[in-house]
């Protein structure tokens, strides 16, 4: 039996019995949103698919490609 394990910050997640990963989402909380967005967009070249700013906060969905 082929078993896959992923360790993230000490948390081990078993991927056994799961289908292929089609999408991965990561949420970050940062001190300076505009600086973080510039880094991911301009330095790493990730495309902004969607973004928003309102009284409760700001956010963006960035495309990092396909696996």
C-alpha positions in Angstrom: 0.0 0.0 0.0 1.4 3.4 -1.0 1.2 5.9 1.9 1.8 9.6 1.7 2.4 11.8 4.7 2.7 15.6 4.8 4.2 17.4 7.8 3.4 21.1 8.2 4.6 22.9 11.4 4.7 19.6 13.3 1.2 18.5 12.2 1.3 15.3 10.2 -1.5 14.7 7.8 -2.1 11.4 6.2 -3.1 11.5 2.5 -3.9 7.8 2.2 -7.2 7.1 0.6 -7.6 10.6 -0.8 -7.8 11.4 -4.5 -5.4 13.6 -6.3 -4.9 17.1 -5.0 -6.6 19.5 -7.4 -6.4 22.7 -5.4 -4.4 24.0 -2.5 -5.3 27.2 -0.6 -3.1 29.0 1.9 -4.3 32.0 4.0 -1.9 34.4 5.5 -2.3 37.1 8.1 0.3 39.8 7.6 1.2 43.2 9.2 1.5 45.0 5.8 -1.0 43.7 3.3 0.2 45.9 0.4 3.8 44.9 0.9 2.9 41.2 1.0 0.8 41.5 -2.1 3.6 43.3 -4.0 6.0 40.5 -3.0 3.8 37.6 -4.2 2.6 39.5 -7.3 5.7 41.4 -8.4 8.7 39.4 -7.0 7.2 35.9 -7.4 5.1 36.7 -10.4 1.8 35.2 -9.1 -1.2 36.4 -11.1 -4.0 38.1 -9.0 -7.2 36.4 -9.9 -9.4 38.3 -7.5 -8.9 41.0 -4.8 -11.0 43.0 -2.4 -10.7 45.7 0.2 -13.5 46.7 2.6 -13.9 47.9 6.2 -13.3 44.4 7.6 -10.1 43.7 5.7 -8.3 43.1 2.4 -7.5 39.9 0.5 -6.5 38.5 -2.8 -6.6 35.2 -4.6 -3.3 34.5 -6.4 -2.6 31.8 -9.0 0.5 29.8 -8.3 0.1 27.4 -11.2 -1.0 23.8 -11.4 0.6 20.7 -10.0 
